[in-house]
Amino acid sequence: MDDLAVYAGLFAVAFAAATILPMQSEAALAGLLLTESFPAAPLVLVASAGNILSSAANWLIGRGVERFRTRKWFPASPEMLDRATKWYHRYGRWSLLLSWVPVVGDPLTVVAGILREPLWSFLVIVAVAKIARYLVVAAITLSWI
């Protein structure tokens, strides 16, 4: 398989994993690492970039989505958004360190947009969380080899 296709596929899975789609970017990263065909650093970088970019899209959606939150097609249920909003109000921007957590993390990134978290602080905190998660996945996977 072409290297570019592998990296593009990992990027796409990581991007989709930061949405409501049930994707497991950690499994994709671990699987590629286990093949020992690709260096770890570029894989972690590509997965992180895709996941961070998708979170930024969630933030952007949050900036103008308040009027749509009760629609069926909205990517998070009103209950999920209410729970994430309470977390965000309680812990502030630092709650974004949980942006990598399944189910909770994605609504938090939307809420950050709704509550007008500045993009620069959003990106820094989300990047730290997402990159740290992939580094841990890589470290655990590589310790098995």
N, CA, C and O of each residue as an XYZ file, in Angstrom:
580
protein
N       0.846     -1.179      0.000
C       0.000      0.000      0.000
C       0.892      1.243      0.000
O       1.928      1.278      0.664
N       0.486      2.226     -0.730
C       1.216      3.479     -0.821
C       1.270      4.162      0.547
O       0.262      4.243      1.249
N       2.454      4.652      0.917
C       2.608      5.303      2.218
C       1.639      6.470      2.390
O       1.061      6.651      3.462
N       1.464      7.257      1.338
C       0.558      8.401      1.417
C      -0.862      7.951      1.738
O      -1.566      8.611      2.501
N      -1.279      6.841      1.165
C      -2.621      6.319      1.436
C      -2.755      5.880      2.890
O      -3.804      6.073      3.506
N      -1.708      5.298      3.433
C      -1.733      4.871      4.838
C      -1.878      6.080      5.751
O      -2.719      6.098      6.650
N      -1.049      7.089      5.509
C      -1.112      8.293      6.342
C      -2.439      9.025      6.147
O      -3.009      9.528      7.115
N      -2.932      9.093      4.930
C      -4.227      9.738      4.667
C      -5.356      8.972      5.360
O      -6.276      9.573      5.914
N      -5.275      7.655      5.323
C      -6.281      6.840      6.006
C      -6.262      7.051      7.509
O      -7.314      7.168      8.139
N      -5.068      7.100      8.083
C      -4.949      7.349      9.522
C      -5.489      8.733      9.864
O      -6.195      8.896     10.859
N      -5.160      9.730      9.044
C      -5.673     11.086      9.251
C      -7.202     11.077      9.225
O      -7.844     11.684     10.082
N      -7.780     10.389      8.243
C      -9.243     10.347      8.102
C      -9.899      9.658      9.303
O     -10.919     10.129      9.808
N      -9.322      8.556      9.756
C      -9.872      7.853     10.914
C      -9.763      8.736     12.161
O     -10.709      8.824     12.942
N      -8.617      9.384     12.347
C      -8.434     10.259     13.507
C      -9.374     11.456     13.446
O      -9.903     11.886     14.471
N      -9.582     11.992     12.253
C     -10.521     13.108     12.090
C     -11.929     12.651     12.453
O     -12.625     13.312     13.224
N     -12.339     11.528     11.900
C     -13.689     11.018     12.156
C     -13.884     10.637     13.622
O     -14.992     10.739     14.149
N     -12.816     10.201     14.276
C     -12.928      9.776     15.676
C     -13.268     10.934     16.612
O     -13.767     10.707     17.714
N     -13.008     12.157     16.194
C     -13.340     13.324     17.030
C     -14.721     13.870     16.690
O     -15.055     15.003     17.036
N     -15.515     13.057     16.012
C     -16.901     13.408     15.712
C     -17.790     12.395     16.426
O     -17.325     11.647     17.285
N     -19.056     12.376     16.068
C     -19.954     11.400     16.692
C     -19.825     10.021     16.060
O     -20.438      9.066     16.536
N     -19.047      9.904     15.007
C     -18.871      8.608     14.359
C     -18.108      7.654     15.284
O     -17.166      8.066     15.961
N     -18.506      6.404     15.311
C     -17.840      5.445     16.200
C     -16.549      4.915     15.583
O     -16.512      3.799     15.066
N     -15.508      5.710     15.640
C     -14.210      5.324     15.076
C     -13.202      5.166     16.212
O     -13.294      5.829     17.245
N     -12.250      4.281     15.998
C     -11.218      4.024     16.996
C      -9.851      4.360     16.412
O      -9.154      3.488     15.892
N      -9.484      5.606     16.503
C      -8.203      6.021     15.950
C      -7.034      5.413     16.720
O      -5.964      5.192     16.154
N      -7.235      5.146     17.990
C      -6.170      4.516     18.780
C      -5.849      3.127     18.230
O      -4.683      2.742     18.140
N      -6.889      2.381     17.863
C      -6.687      1.042     17.301
C      -5.978      1.125     15.955
O      -5.110      0.305     15.653
N      -6.349      2.117     15.147
C      -5.689      2.288     13.845
C      -4.210      2.614     14.040
O      -3.349      2.054     13.361
N      -3.923      3.518     14.966
C      -2.527      3.877     15.243
C      -1.760      2.665     15.763
O      -0.659      2.376     15.294
N      -2.333      1.963     16.719
C      -1.650      0.791     17.289
C      -1.412     -0.270     16.217
O      -0.339     -0.871     16.160
N      -2.411     -0.496     15.370
C      -2.249     -1.483     14.300
C      -1.124     -1.130     13.356
O      -0.341     -1.997     12.968
N      -1.034      0.126     12.983
C       0.057      0.553     12.095
C       1.408      0.456     12.787
O       2.401      0.088     12.159
N       1.454      0.779     14.058
C       2.712      0.652     14.797
C       3.149     -0.807     14.898
O       4.338     -1.112     14.808
N       2.186     -1.700     15.084
C       2.512     -3.123     15.208
C       3.055     -3.723     13.916
O       3.756     -4.735     13.954
N       2.744     -3.117     12.779
C       3.291     -3.618     11.518
C       4.785     -3.359     11.414
O       5.486     -4.012     10.641
N       5.267     -2.397     12.203
C       6.670     -1.975     12.171
C       7.098     -1.500     10.783
O       8.285     -1.535     10.460
N       6.154     -1.062      9.968
C       6.438     -0.591      8.614
C       6.570      0.925      8.535
O       7.043      1.467      7.536
N       6.149      1.598      9.596
C       6.143      3.056      9.582
C       6.734      3.571     10.884
O       6.501      2.990     11.944
N       7.500      4.662     10.813
C       8.053      5.224     12.050
C       6.946      5.793     12.939
O       5.944      6.308     12.442
N       7.132      5.698     14.239
C       6.112      6.122     15.195
C       5.836      7.620     15.142
O       4.676      8.030     15.187
N       6.860      8.431     15.049
C       6.672      9.890     15.128
C       5.723     10.426     14.051
O       4.803     11.174     14.380
N       5.917     10.069     12.769
C       4.970     10.586     11.777
C       3.548     10.064     11.973
O       2.583     10.779     11.706
N       3.415      8.818     12.439
C       2.081      8.275     12.690
C       1.383      9.056     13.808
O       0.210      9.410     13.681
N       2.094      9.319     14.888
C       1.526     10.086     16.004
C       1.183     11.494     15.536
O       0.135     12.031     15.893
N       2.059     12.091     14.744
C       1.821     13.449     14.232
C       0.582     13.507     13.348
O      -0.238     14.414     13.495
N       0.435     12.560     12.442
C      -0.712     12.532     11.530
C      -2.010     12.281     12.291
O      -3.008     12.961     12.049
N      -2.010     11.319     13.202
C      -3.213     11.036     13.995
C      -3.593     12.255     14.833
O      -4.767     12.614     14.919
N      -2.602     12.884     15.444
C      -2.862     14.070     16.260
C      -3.428     15.202     15.414
O      -4.388     15.858     15.817
N      -2.844     15.432     14.249
C      -3.309     16.517     13.375
C      -4.763     16.292     12.960
O      -5.565     17.225     12.989
N      -5.103     15.080     12.578
C      -6.475     14.798     12.178
C      -7.454     14.991     13.313
O      -8.531     15.556     13.123
N      -7.085     14.524     14.493
C      -7.975     14.619     15.646
C      -8.119     16.067     16.119
O      -9.216     16.495     16.478
N      -7.033     16.812     16.119
C      -7.075     18.219     16.537
C      -7.879     19.037     15.530
O      -8.677     19.889     15.921
N      -7.678     18.787     14.248
C      -8.424     19.523     13.222
C      -9.922     19.259     13.337
O     -10.726     20.177     13.175
N     -10.296     18.034     13.611
C     -11.706     17.713     13.783
C     -12.277     18.399     15.025
O     -13.414     18.869     15.007
N     -11.496     18.458     16.095
C     -11.943     19.176     17.292
C     -12.115     20.661     16.999
O     -13.036     21.297     17.510
N     -11.231     21.208     16.177
C     -11.368     22.615     15.779
C     -12.645     22.820     14.958
O     -13.300     23.857     15.069
N     -12.991     21.837     14.141
C     -14.252     21.912     13.391
C     -15.431     21.878     14.359
O     -16.414     22.592     14.161
N     -15.344     21.049     15.410
C     -16.388     21.024     16.435
C     -16.512     22.387     17.105
O     -17.622     22.867     17.339
N     -15.377     23.012     17.414
C     -15.364     24.349     18.027
C     -16.051     25.343     17.104
O     -16.856     26.162     17.547
N     -15.729     25.266     15.821
C     -16.324     26.166     14.834
C     -17.833     25.936     14.731
O     -18.605     26.890     14.632
N     -18.240     24.694     14.754
C     -19.671     24.372     14.754
C     -20.333     24.995     15.988
O     -21.416     25.573     15.897
N     -19.677     24.872     17.124
C     -20.219     25.426     18.361
C     -20.416     26.929     18.307
O     -21.306     27.468     18.964
N     -19.582     27.611     17.522
C     -19.694     29.072     17.429
C     -21.047     29.523     16.878
O     -21.529     30.599     17.231
N     -21.661     28.712     16.020
C     -22.917     29.159     15.426
C     -24.053     28.166     15.512
O     -25.030     28.267     14.769
N     -23.932     27.212     16.408
C     -24.867     26.096     16.395
C     -25.966     26.166     17.453
O     -26.895     25.359     17.425
N     -25.879     27.080     18.350
C     -26.836     27.123     19.456
C     -28.276     27.024     18.977
O     -29.103     26.376     19.619
N     -28.573     27.649     17.876
C     -29.960     27.635     17.376
C     -30.381     26.279     16.821
O     -31.570     26.061     16.590
N     -29.441     25.364     16.602
C     -29.750     24.053     16.029
C     -29.675     22.907     17.041
O     -29.913     21.758     16.670
N     -29.362     23.177     18.271
C     -29.070     22.109     19.227
C     -30.222     21.152     19.494
O     -29.986     20.052     19.994
N     -31.453     21.524     19.182
C     -32.590     20.621     19.412
C     -32.979     19.828     18.166
O     -33.906     19.019     18.208
N     -32.285     20.055     17.073
C     -32.596     19.329     15.837
C     -32.098     17.890     15.915
O     -31.101     17.605     16.579
N     -32.795     16.988     15.236
C     -32.432     15.563     15.252
C     -31.027     15.297     14.717
O     -30.316     14.443     15.246
N     -30.631     16.009     13.689
C     -29.346     15.756     13.037
C     -28.159     16.324     13.804
O     -27.012     16.065     13.440
N     -28.413     17.088     14.853
C     -27.328     17.714     15.612
C     -26.411     16.632     16.182
O     -26.901     15.619     16.683
N     -25.085     16.827     16.116
C     -24.156     15.758     16.486
C     -24.095     15.394     17.963
O     -23.456     14.403     18.314
N     -24.725     16.146     18.823
C     -24.737     15.797     20.251
C     -26.149     16.021     20.781
O     -26.825     16.981     20.409
N     -26.572     15.127     21.645
C     -27.915     15.265     22.215
C     -27.943     16.470     23.159
O     -26.902     16.881     23.673
N     -29.121     17.029     23.386
C     -29.207     18.141     24.337
C     -28.680     17.758     25.723
O     -28.079     18.583     26.412
N     -28.906     16.524     26.123
C     -28.403     16.070     27.423
C     -26.878     16.056     27.462
O     -26.270     16.484     28.443
N     -26.267     15.561     26.387
C     -24.803     15.538     26.315
C     -24.250     16.954     26.374
O     -23.277     17.214     27.082
N     -24.864     17.870     25.633
C     -24.395     19.259     25.633
C     -24.592     19.912     26.993
O     -23.723     20.653     27.452
N     -25.721     19.649     27.643
C     -25.958     20.214     28.971
C     -24.919     19.712     29.968
O     -24.395     20.486     30.770
N     -24.622     18.411     29.914
C     -23.615     17.830     30.804
C     -22.239     18.457     30.533
O     -21.510     18.799     31.464
N     -21.901     18.600     29.255
C     -20.607     19.184     28.896
C     -20.546     20.657     29.296
O     -19.500     21.139     29.731
N     -21.656     21.371     29.152
C     -21.692     22.786     29.542
C     -21.473     22.925     31.045
O     -20.744     23.815     31.484
N     -22.091     22.062     31.831
C     -21.895     22.102     33.284
C     -20.435     21.851     33.644
O     -19.872     22.550     34.486
N     -19.819     20.850     33.004
C     -18.391     20.579     33.227
C     -17.565     21.799     32.871
O     -16.662     22.199     33.605
N     -17.898     22.382     31.721
C     -17.117     23.520     31.230
C     -17.250     24.707     32.170
O     -16.264     25.389     32.450
N     -18.455     24.959     32.656
C     -18.641     26.061     33.606
C     -17.928     25.784     34.928
O     -17.394     26.695     35.560
N     -17.928     24.539     35.331
C     -17.307     24.192     36.606
C     -15.776     24.233     36.539
O     -15.123     24.765     37.437
N     -15.212     23.666     35.469
C     -13.755     23.544     35.370
C     -13.115     24.480     34.361
O     -11.889     24.537     34.259
N     -13.932     25.217     33.610
C     -13.396     26.174     32.652
C     -12.665     25.512     31.503
O     -12.905     24.351     31.174
N     -11.778     26.265     30.907
C     -11.058     25.777     29.729
C     -10.250     24.523     30.010
O      -9.962     23.760     29.088
N      -9.879     24.292     31.258
C      -9.063     23.119     31.589
C      -9.837     21.822     31.409
O      -9.244     20.746     31.336
N     -11.164     21.922     31.337
C     -11.948     20.719     31.047
C     -11.621     20.184     29.656
O     -11.867     19.014     29.364
N     -11.069     21.040     28.802
C     -10.673     20.598     27.457
C      -9.547     19.567     27.488
O      -9.287     18.903     26.485
N      -8.887     19.431     28.620
C      -7.892     18.364     28.742
C      -8.552     16.996     28.655
O      -7.878     15.986     28.453
N      -9.885     16.968     28.809
C     -10.641     15.723     28.655
C     -11.209     15.571     27.246
O     -12.049     14.702     27.011
N     -10.769     16.390     26.322
C     -11.298     16.337     24.953
C     -11.000     15.008     24.266
O     -11.632     14.687     23.259
N     -10.079     14.249     24.772
C      -9.750     12.942     24.182
C     -10.659     11.828     24.677
O     -10.686     10.747     24.088
N     -11.403     12.074     25.749
C     -12.236     11.037     26.359
C     -13.447     10.730     25.474
O     -14.155     11.651     25.066
N     -13.696      9.456     25.171
C     -14.874      9.112     24.370
C     -16.168      9.605     25.023
O     -16.271      9.660     26.249
N     -17.127      9.955     24.216
C     -18.467     10.402     24.584
C     -18.458     11.814     25.184
O     -19.257     12.651     24.764
N     -17.598     12.099     26.133
C     -17.562     13.401     26.804
C     -16.753     14.431     26.018
O     -17.135     15.599     25.946
N     -15.652     14.007     25.438
C     -14.709     14.934     24.825
C     -15.250     15.721     23.650
O     -15.030     16.929     23.562
N     -15.947     15.064     22.756
C     -16.436     15.752     21.562
C     -17.460     16.834     21.896
O     -17.356     17.944     21.375
N     -18.443     16.547     22.746
C     -19.351     17.631     23.136
C     -18.632     18.787     23.846
O     -19.031     19.942     23.701
N     -17.580     18.483     24.609
C     -16.829     19.557     25.256
C     -16.239     20.518     24.233
O     -16.200     21.727     24.464
N     -15.780     19.987     23.105
C     -15.190     20.870     22.094
C     -16.252     21.729     21.414
O     -15.980     22.863     21.018
N     -17.458     21.189     21.280
C     -18.570     21.983     20.744
C     -18.960     23.059     21.750
O     -19.177     24.213     21.383
N     -19.047     22.676     23.016
C     -19.407     23.629     24.074
C     -18.379     24.754     24.159
O     -18.738     25.909     24.390
N     -17.110     24.423     23.975
C     -16.078     25.467     23.998
C     -16.354     26.522     22.928
O     -16.138     27.712     23.155
N     -16.827     26.088     21.775
C     -17.207     27.048     20.737
C     -18.444     27.840     21.116
O     -18.495     29.055     20.927
N     -19.443     27.148     21.652
C     -20.677     27.819     22.068
C     -20.378     28.884     23.123
O     -20.932     29.982     23.082
N     -19.501     28.549     24.064
C     -19.172     29.474     25.145
C     -18.048     30.441     24.781
O     -17.535     31.162     25.637
N     -17.678     30.447     23.516
C     -16.727     31.427     22.968
C     -15.317     31.353     23.554
O     -14.666     32.375     23.767
N     -14.854     30.120     23.811
C     -13.456     29.947     24.223
C     -12.585     30.470     23.092
O     -12.823     30.119     21.937
N     -11.578     31.302     23.383
C     -10.699     31.793     22.310
C     -10.015     30.625     21.582
O      -9.596     29.649     22.204
N      -9.915     30.747     20.274
C      -9.359     29.666     19.456
C      -7.937     29.303     19.876
O      -7.596     28.121     19.921
N      -7.112     30.284     20.180
C      -5.715     29.992     20.513
C      -5.610     29.110     21.753
O      -4.857     28.136     21.752
N      -6.361     29.439     22.823
C      -6.281     28.621     24.032
C      -6.930     27.257     23.805
O      -6.456     26.245     24.320
N      -8.010     27.236     23.036
C      -8.663     25.981     22.682
C      -7.671     25.047     21.997
O      -7.523     23.892     22.397
N      -6.994     25.543     20.972
C      -6.063     24.706     20.205
C      -4.899     24.216     21.049
O      -4.490     23.062     20.925
N      -4.366     25.065     21.896
C      -3.229     24.657     22.731
C      -3.632     23.535     23.687
O      -2.940     22.522     23.786
N      -4.747     23.717     24.389
C      -5.163     22.724     25.388
C      -5.588     21.418     24.719
O      -5.222     20.335     25.177
N      -6.356     21.521     23.643
C      -6.796     20.314     22.934
C      -5.589     19.582     22.336
O      -5.526     18.353     22.374
N      -4.643     20.328     21.792
C      -3.448     19.696     21.218
C      -2.666     18.933     22.285
O      -2.207     17.818     22.037
N      -2.516     19.515     23.448
C      -1.811     18.827     24.537
C      -2.524     17.515     24.871
O      -1.887     16.470     25.002
N      -3.841     17.579     25.006
C      -4.612     16.377     25.371
C      -4.534     15.309     24.290
O      -4.289     14.140     24.586
N      -4.740     15.703     23.046
C      -4.785     14.721     21.951
C      -3.404     14.105     21.692
O      -3.279     12.894     21.512
N      -2.386     14.945     21.676
C      -1.029     14.438     21.427
C      -0.593     13.511     22.561
O       0.006     12.464     22.318
N      -0.895     13.902     23.800
C      -0.529     13.055     24.939
C      -1.191     11.690     24.835
O      -0.559     10.670     25.108
N      -2.462     11.665     24.441
C      -3.165     10.390     24.302
C      -2.477      9.510     23.272
O      -2.249      8.329     23.532
N      -2.140     10.057     22.105
C      -1.499      9.252     21.063
C      -0.076      8.830     21.464
O       0.375      7.744     21.097
N       0.615      9.673     22.202
C       1.941      9.287     22.684
C       1.849      8.104     23.649
O       2.681      7.198     23.612
N       0.840      8.121     24.503
C       0.637      7.000     25.437
C       0.301      5.731     24.658
O       0.839      4.662     24.945
N      -0.587      5.850     23.677
C      -0.941      4.689     22.846
C       0.307      4.138     22.158
O       0.529      2.928     22.137
N       1.111      5.029     21.599
C       2.336      4.602     20.911
C       3.304      3.938     21.882
O       3.881      2.895     21.574
N       3.480      4.536     23.042
C       4.415      3.969     24.025
C       3.975      2.576     24.474
O       4.795      1.663     24.574
N       2.693      2.418     24.742
C       2.184      1.110     25.171
C       2.333      0.081     24.041
O       2.767     -1.049     24.264
N       1.964      0.498     22.832
C       2.051     -0.424     21.688
C       3.484     -0.830     21.412
O       3.767     -2.007     21.190
N       4.384      0.130     21.425
C       5.786     -0.157     21.124
C       6.435     -0.988     22.215
O       7.414     -1.686     21.952
N       5.917     -0.930     23.427
C       6.476     -1.758     24.495
C       6.133     -3.234     24.302
O       6.779     -4.105     24.884
N       5.121     -3.512     23.490
C       4.729     -4.902     23.197
C       5.586     -5.517     22.100
O       5.642     -6.738     21.957
N       6.240     -4.681     21.340
C       7.019     -5.202     20.195
C       8.359     -5.708     20.655
O       9.153     -6.181     19.842
